[in-house]
Amino acid sequence: MVDTLVGADPADWLLLYGPKKRYVDNYHWHSLKEGIVASYTPTEFDVEDHFDIFRGVDQIESFAQATVVSLGGFIECKKQGISQQEMAELFVPAFISIGNVNFRYYLEKGQTFINIGFITFYKFRQMVCEGRIYKVPQGLNLDEYFKDFTIERLKAYDLSSDFVLIAELFEITGRGLKKEKFNTQSQS
């Protein structure tokens, strides 16, 4: 198994999400058990019937997919020595709670943004993350920009001033539910 999500296809880590609800295009920086930087660019479909603006709820979903789903899934695969496919057969990612979210600006179709998040708690497949969403300067090569990034820089949100703060997210909590329990409860 690889040691990082950087360079991995998010479709491989977000297996239970269909392509219309997958809000991560690329992973640019990742530190096991610490944090991640991932990007997404909203499409025409994403902004349809919403004033050509990418909805705030979808921004929260993108952040959760990049952090608690991708990071949590990666850690669980490493811990159990299983593949992403095996993990998807065993667990369903679920929101437990969402803390404060403060929106500072908006995103339009075609505007790439990054989710920059770090883990504040992880135990028994439950993860809590916090972080921010930034609009990326047009034309910036994100892989090159983040190649020497550190957890210290991530936690300090040490980015150049041409990144635009979109949202601050706190206590985004998710958990990998065992499918057997998830399916049993949904059949009741």
Stockholm file with secondary structure:
# STOCKHOLM 1.0

chainA/1-188         MVDTLVGADPADWLLLYGPKKRYVDNYHWHSLKEGIVASYTPTEFDVEDHFDIFRGVDQIESFAQATVVSLGGFIECKKQGISQQEMAELFVPAFISIGNVNFRYYLEKGQTFINIGFITFYKFRQMVCEGRIYKVPQGLNLDEYFKDFTIERLKAYDLSSDFVLIAELFEITGRGLKKEKFNTQSQS
#=GR chainA/1-188 SS CCSCSTTCCHHHHCTTSCGGGCCCCEEEEEETTTEEEEEECCCHHHHTTTTTBCCHHHHHHHHHIIIIIHHHHHHHHHHHTCCHHHHHHHEEEEEEECCCEEECSCCBTTCCEEEEEEEEEEETTEEEEEEEEEECCTTCCHHHHHTTCCHHHHHTTCCCTTSEEEEEEEEEEEEEEEHHHHHHHHHC
#=GC SS_cons         CCSCSTTCCHHHHCTTSCGGGCCCCEEEEEETTTEEEEEECCCHHHHTTTTTBCCHHHHHHHHHIIIIIHHHHHHHHHHHTCCHHHHHHHEEEEEEECCCEEECSCCBTTCCEEEEEEEEEEETTEEEEEEEEEECCTTCCHHHHHTTCCHHHHHTTCCCTTSEEEEEEEEEEEEEEEHHHHHHHHHC
//
